[in-house]
Amino acid sequence: MSSPPEPVTDLAHYRAALHAWLDAHHEELALRSEPPGTLDDRIAQMQHAKRVLFEAGWMQLGWPERVGGRGGSPMLRTELGAALAARDLADPGLFSLVEVLAPTLIDFAPPALAAEVVPRLLSGAELWCQGFSEPDAGSDLASLRCRAAPRGASTWVINGQKVWTSLAQYSDRCVLLTRTGPPESRHRGITAFFVDMDTPGISVRPIEMINGEQEFCEVFFDDVVVPADRILGEVDRGWAVAMSILPYERSSCFWQRVAYLYRRLQRLVDAAPDGGRTAEVVGEAYVQLFALRARSRATQHRLADTGTLGAETSIDKVLVATADQTLYDAVRRVLPEGIALDDGAAAEAWRREYLYSRAATIYGGTLEVQRNIIARRLLELGSDE
Ligand SMILES: Cc1cc2nc3c(=O)[nH]c(=O)nc-3n(C[C@H](O)[C@H](O)[C@H](O)COP(=O)(O)OP(=O)(O)OC[C@H]3O[C@@H](n4cnc5c(N)ncnc54)[C@H](O)[C@@H]3O)c2cc1C
């Protein structure tokens, strides 16, 4: 099998080589089930796509060599996700999970552990999940209660519950936030662990979403014993781990999502009847997507140049959620039968995505909370005190 260019010197060169390769290997990556497919189908497709891309050397680009990567700018890997999304070859939401969790292991795990597991994630051999939210700790994450207590010098025991854990039922590992300080210690008493999901005492209960899929789960921890060398970062310093994930959740992932939303907008334009309010409704969605893309592009470059992002990514989150919902609202308005009444496969896909888009203002931090951050931290319009 052919390999990507080496060295990869610039983005334009990379994009051209990538698209030429994708043209030549389209058959290997093409959807293996009829759209809309089930979540099982989409997970299988995503893992298959990662395997093919890993064997050809593409998945390793943009990741450090110490974890089996081939180096280069992190923008190479987001471009890869966006290219797949634009060609309908992998679900961008699922694909970008790698983007969220691999950097955490690279930055906070013991180096030997990161070198062992990150290639398994990149190659599709494993899937991981993010165990942060709890029944009483979502927006207010610092109030989480799932407890980890030391047992002897080399193990910890975890008891408690997580909720809304995406893909936990498919996952081999979990990046888990636990309470290790006293309950009132808030963000100063949290520790992050990297937990094997087949450890005795873990039970996973999928939750059905409004679109009928079981994408997220409740996860219960009942005397789960975890080795001390699975701590990410330092004891009681897990807040730094949680915060380090945000830049990736609000930058690279969004670039892939934007590519996908553009693709869906094109599909809408192809399917929409001429006349009526079509141009106005579709135009509104296009303008929002365009603004989002411009913003997200600047964010990708800032992350690649500086390695850090801050509260300003709350703006990206507001834009992506708003553009996402505006696009699917446009689908509902322009293709009313497609969303409400039609039972064909294309309509089923639109319906499922329309319903999922309602969650865009919740996952990764709700819009109300993002607007608070924008008001207080960027515009200096008062404080919580
Ligand atoms: C599709 C999906 C996938 C998810 N996947 C994961 C995952 O993999 N791992 C994980 O850990 N979590 C996941 N989550 C959970 C997500 O992070 C939380 O739902 C989110 O942070 C909100 O928390 P909550 O649901 O507890 O709502 P709450 O925090 O209870 O908020 C309820 C309402 O109150 C508002 N509110 C809360 N505080 C304030 C405030 N200070 N000011 C103004 N309004 C406020 C909120 O905006 C919201 O409207 C997922 C959620 C969804 C929808």
Ligand as a Chemical Component Dictionary entry (heavy atoms), coordinates in Angstrom:
data_LIG
# 
_chem_comp.id                   LIG 
_chem_comp.type                 NON-POLYMER 
_chem_comp.pdbx_formal_charge   0 
_chem_comp.three_letter_code    LIG 
# 
loop_
_chem_comp_atom.comp_id 
_chem_comp_atom.atom_id 
_chem_comp_atom.alt_atom_id 
_chem_comp_atom.type_symbol 
_chem_comp_atom.charge 
_chem_comp_atom.model_Cartn_x 
_chem_comp_atom.model_Cartn_y 
_chem_comp_atom.model_Cartn_z 
_chem_comp_atom.pdbx_ordinal 
LIG C1  C1  C 0 -24.844 13.959 23.204 1  
LIG C2  C2  C 0 -24.101 14.169 24.488 2  
LIG C3  C3  C 0 -22.909 13.488 24.695 3  
LIG C4  C4  C 0 -22.226 13.675 25.917 4  
LIG N1  N1  N 0 -21.063 12.953 26.113 5  
LIG C5  C5  C 0 -20.420 13.064 27.283 6  
LIG C6  C6  C 0 -19.258 12.274 27.550 7  
LIG O1  O1  O 0 -18.811 11.495 26.715 8  
LIG N2  N2  N 0 -18.653 12.379 28.762 9  
LIG C7  C7  C 0 -19.129 13.233 29.723 10 
LIG O2  O2  O 0 -18.519 13.294 30.782 11 
LIG N3  N3  N 0 -20.234 13.996 29.516 12 
LIG C8  C8  C 0 -20.894 13.919 28.327 13 
LIG N4  N4  N 0 -22.023 14.667 28.112 14 
LIG C9  C9  C 0 -22.563 15.470 29.195 15 
LIG C10 C10 C 0 -22.427 16.978 29.007 16 
LIG O3  O3  O 0 -21.095 17.390 29.187 17 
LIG C11 C11 C 0 -23.371 17.637 30.025 18 
LIG O4  O4  O 0 -24.695 17.274 29.644 19 
LIG C12 C12 C 0 -23.248 19.127 30.060 20 
LIG O5  O5  O 0 -22.009 19.518 30.583 21 
LIG C13 C13 C 0 -24.376 19.767 30.901 22 
LIG O6  O6  O 0 -24.455 19.194 32.145 23 
LIG P1  P1  P 0 -25.845 18.643 32.714 24 
LIG O7  O7  O 0 -26.449 17.742 31.681 25 
LIG O8  O8  O 0 -25.582 18.070 34.070 26 
LIG O9  O9  O 0 -26.796 19.892 32.826 27 
LIG P2  P2  P 0 -26.781 21.002 33.996 28 
LIG O10 O10 O 0 -25.390 21.418 34.257 29 
LIG O11 O11 O 0 -27.584 20.475 35.129 30 
LIG O12 O12 O 0 -27.544 22.186 33.306 31 
LIG C14 C14 C 0 -28.992 22.197 33.179 32 
LIG C15 C15 C 0 -29.393 23.546 32.591 33 
LIG O13 O13 O 0 -28.997 24.603 33.478 34 
LIG C16 C16 C 0 -28.163 25.526 32.798 35 
LIG N5  N5  N 0 -27.125 26.010 33.704 36 
LIG C17 C17 C 0 -26.325 25.294 34.515 37 
LIG N6  N6  N 0 -25.484 26.086 35.182 38 
LIG C18 C18 C 0 -25.730 27.347 34.775 39 
LIG C19 C19 C 0 -25.175 28.618 35.093 40 
LIG N7  N7  N 0 -24.167 28.745 35.956 41 
LIG N8  N8  N 0 -25.665 29.719 34.464 42 
LIG C20 C20 C 0 -26.680 29.615 33.567 43 
LIG N9  N9  N 0 -27.257 28.416 33.230 44 
LIG C21 C21 C 0 -26.784 27.312 33.823 45 
LIG C22 C22 C 0 -27.549 24.757 31.660 46 
LIG O14 O14 O 0 -27.160 25.612 30.594 47 
LIG C23 C23 C 0 -28.687 23.825 31.263 48 
LIG O15 O15 O 0 -29.590 24.495 30.414 49 
LIG C24 C24 C 0 -22.732 14.527 26.906 50 
LIG C25 C25 C 0 -23.936 15.203 26.681 51 
LIG C26 C26 C 0 -24.620 15.029 25.493 52 
LIG C27 C27 C 0 -25.915 15.770 25.289 53 
# 
loop_
_chem_comp_bond.comp_id 
_chem_comp_bond.atom_id_1 
_chem_comp_bond.atom_id_2 
_chem_comp_bond.value_order 
_chem_comp_bond.pdbx_ordinal 
LIG C1  C2  SING 1  
LIG C2  C3  SING 2  
LIG C2  C26 DOUB 3  
LIG C3  C4  DOUB 4  
LIG C4  N1  SING 5  
LIG C4  C24 SING 6  
LIG N1  C5  DOUB 7  
LIG C5  C6  SING 8  
LIG C5  C8  SING 9  
LIG C6  O1  DOUB 10 
LIG C6  N2  SING 11 
LIG N2  C7  SING 12 
LIG C7  O2  DOUB 13 
LIG C7  N3  SING 14 
LIG N3  C8  DOUB 15 
LIG C8  N4  SING 16 
LIG N4  C9  SING 17 
LIG N4  C24 SING 18 
LIG C9  C10 SING 19 
LIG C10 O3  SING 20 
LIG C10 C11 SING 21 
LIG C11 O4  SING 22 
LIG C11 C12 SING 23 
LIG C12 O5  SING 24 
LIG C12 C13 SING 25 
LIG C13 O6  SING 26 
LIG O6  P1  SING 27 
LIG P1  O7  DOUB 28 
LIG P1  O8  SING 29 
LIG P1  O9  SING 30 
LIG O9  P2  SING 31 
LIG P2  O10 DOUB 32 
LIG P2  O11 SING 33 
LIG P2  O12 SING 34 
LIG O12 C14 SING 35 
LIG C14 C15 SING 36 
LIG C15 O13 SING 37 
LIG C15 C23 SING 38 
LIG O13 C16 SING 39 
LIG C16 N5  SING 40 
LIG C16 C22 SING 41 
LIG N5  C17 SING 42 
LIG N5  C21 SING 43 
LIG C17 N6  DOUB 44 
LIG N6  C18 SING 45 
LIG C18 C19 SING 46 
LIG C18 C21 DOUB 47 
LIG C19 N7  SING 48 
LIG C19 N8  DOUB 49 
LIG N8  C20 SING 50 
LIG C20 N9  DOUB 51 
LIG N9  C21 SING 52 
LIG C22 O14 SING 53 
LIG C22 C23 SING 54 
LIG C23 O15 SING 55 
LIG C24 C25 DOUB 56 
LIG C25 C26 SING 57 
LIG C26 C27 SING 58 
# 
